Structure formats: C-alpha cells, structure tokens
Amino acid sequence: MIIQIRYFKNGIIRFLIIFLLLSSQNMFSQNIDIRILKNINLNRNTSLDNSFRGITNSVTPISVSGPLILFGVSIIRKDSAMMHRSFNIGVSLISAAAISTALKYSVNRTRPYITYPYIEKATTADSPSFPSGHSSEAFALATSVCIAYPKWYVIAPSYIWAGTVAYSRLHLGVHYPSDVLAGALIGAGSAYLSYKGQQWLNKKLNH
C-alpha cells in the first residue's frame, strides 16, 4: 500500500511539473486552446450529447453521496479508518471547489461559446470558464478515493469516469482544454494535499 501511495505522490508531482513546463512555453495559448476545442466540439457525434450531459450532471450527486455513504457505513461498522477516509474525501472535494471557485472569479475567463459563437453549447453553463469546476470535482473525488483504496479495480473506473467528465466539458462546448486540465490538476492536487494534511494532523494528535 505504501508503494502504491508513493506512486500517486510521484505521479501527481510529475503531472504538476509537466503542466508548469507547458505553461512556461505557452503551449496552451488561446489559439491552440480554441483549435483543439473546435475540433472536438464541431466534429462531435451529436447523438452522444445526452450521454455526455448525463456524465457531466453525475458529478455533484456522486461527489456528495460518495463520502456521505462511506461515512454512514463507517458509523454502522464502527470503522474509524473508513471514517477518516470519508472525511479526507470530503475535505478534498471542499478544497477543490473552494480553489476552483476563487480562481473562476479572479481570472474571470469568458466561456468559449461566447467568445467564439460558432462553438456549439450543448449544456447549461453560466459561471466563468477557468478552471473547470466539474473536472476539479471529478478528479478530487477520483484521486482521494484511489488514495484511500489503492486497488486497480478502484483506480481504473475512478479515473475513466473523471477523464470522461473532463472530456464531456469539451464535447458540450462549455470549456477550453486548458480549463479542464487546470481543473484536473486542482482536483488531484487538493486530494493529495488533503491526504498529507490529515497524515500530519494525525501525527500531531498522537504525540
């Protein structure tokens, strides 16, 4: 388990380094952003719109119910380890949401379908564009669950779901690629920092 957790730690750190390098080279300029989005959104299979809307809309119900169900089960079983896991997942989600919301209104980036009217908006969206709150929430949940239960049968579906949520935001025309990438980084980073913070707090309380 320790080796698997270290794998997550190293993976997240590498992901952050790559993102910073790409940003410094201006890889995600507005032109590249809109080019990628245009290719995905305008060439999408519109018969899948309802499916991707369903995936997008699944984020909040799953994120709210997941830690609450885990917490409820931990009380029934009187399982303190499970209770700590549910707490960490909840803190990860709250942290990711707070950071994403603060950045949204600080950066105040206009949604792509407003700046580029040819982008087809296929779902509702009214807050600023950067970063993607859905991606942040999905990756916070996926990462915190995988840290809590580092098994392949947890990791694979968790990240497939989170990645599909991120892609759905492009398919539906409501975010730029850099929005969803930033959201994914915020979500994964919040989960990791919440986990480390809980470890630090436990050590302090046990001394």
N, C-alpha and C positions, 0 to 999 in steps of 0.2 A: 504493500500500500504506500509506503514511504517513497519507493521508486516511482510509482505512478503519479504521486502528488508532485514530486520533483519534475517529472515530465511536463506536467501542466505549467509549473512555475517557469521552467526554461522556455516552453513554447510561447507563453504569454510575453515573456521578456523579448524573445526573438521577434515576435509579431510587432511589438512596440518599436523596436529598433528599425525594422524594415519600414514601418509606417513613417517614422521620423526621417529616414533617408529619402524616401519617396517624396515626402513633403518638401524637404530642403531642395530637391531637384525640380520642384514644381511639376511633378508628374501628373497630379490631379488638377491641372489648370481648368478653367471654365470650359475651354474648347474641347478638351478630352472628355470632361465630365458629360457635357451635353451630347457629344458624339456617341459615347457608349450608351447613354440613356435613350437617345433617339433610335439607335439600332435595336435595342431591346423592346422599347415601348411600341414603336411603329411597325415592327415586324412580328409582334406577338400573335399568338393564337388566341383570338378573342373569345373562342368557345371556352377557354380556361379562366376567363375573368372571374366568374362566380367562385371557382375553386380557390383562386388566389385571394379573393376578397374574404372567403371563409378562413383561409390560413392567417391573413392579416388580422381578422377580427378575433382569432382564437387567442391572441397574445395576452390580453388583460384577464380574461376568465381563467386561463391556465396559470398565469403568474399569481393571481390572487388565491385561487383554490389550492394550488400545489402546496405551498408552505403551510396553509391552514389545515389541510388534510393531514399532512405529516405531523403537525403539532398535535392535532386531535388524537391520532394514533399513538403518539408518544405518551400522551396522558393516560390513555386506556391501558397501554402496556407498561406504564411506569418506566419508560426507557429514557434516561437522561441524555444519552448520546444522541438519540434521534431528536430529542427536543432541542439540543444545541445545533444540530444540523438544520432543523426547520427555522430556528432563529437566524442562523447565518444566511440562509437563502433569503429570508425576508429582509434582512439588513442589506444584502447585495442588491435586491430589487429596488429598495427605497433609495439607496445611494445612487444607483444608476439613473433612476428617474429624476432625482434632485439635480445631478450634474447635467443631464441632458436638457432639462427644462431651463436651467440657468444659462447654459450655452445658447439654447434656441433664441432666447430673448436678448442675449448680449450680442450675438452675431447678427441676428435678425435677417437671415438669408431668405430671399423670396423663393417661393415654390417654383419648380421648373415649368409647370404648365402655365404660370402667369407670365414669366419672363419669355418663354417660348410657346406661344399659343398653339403651335402645331403638335405639341405633346398632348396626348390624349389622357385626360384624367378619368380614371375608371373607379374611383372610390372617394369618399369624403376625406378632406384634409384642410385644416384652416390655420394651424399654428405655423410659425416659421419653419424653414426646411432643415437647417443644420443644427444638430445632428439628427439622425432618425431615432425617435423615441421607441418605435416598435423594435428596431434592430437592437437598441441598447437593452431594452427589457428582455427580449428573447435570449440574447447572449449572456446576460446576467443570470437568468434562470438556468440556461443550459450549463454554463460554467460552474455555477455554485452546486448544482445537482451532481455534476461529474466529479467535482472535488469531494463532495460528501460520499458519493458512491462510485468510485473509480473502476467500474467494470465495463467491458466492451459493449455489453448489451444495454448499458445506460448511456455511454458516451456516443455511440453511433446514432441512435434515434434522436438524442438531445440536440446534437449539432446539425443533423439533417433537417430537423424541424426549424432550428434557429436560422440556418442558412437559407431555407425556403422562405421564411418570413422576410429576411433581408431582400431576397430576390423579388418577392411579391411587391415590395415598395417601388421597385424599378418597373416591373411589368405593368403596374397600375398607374405609373406616371407621376407619382407624388414625391419622389426623392431623386437626387443625383447619386451616382455611385459613391462619391466621397462622403455623402450624408450617411449612407448605410455602413460604410467602412468605419467611419468615426464612431457611429453608434455601437457597432460590434466591439470596437476597442474599449469604449467606455464601459459597456456591459461586462465584458470579460475581465477588464481591469478592476472594476468595482467588486466583482465576485472574489477575485484573488486577494485584493486588499482587505475585504471584509473577513475572509478566512484567516489571513495573517493577523489582523487586528484582534480577532477572537482568540487566537492562539496566545498572543501577547497578554491579553486580559486574563485568560485562564492561568497563565504563569504568575501574574501579579497576585491573583486571588489565592493561589495555592502556596504562596510564600509568606 
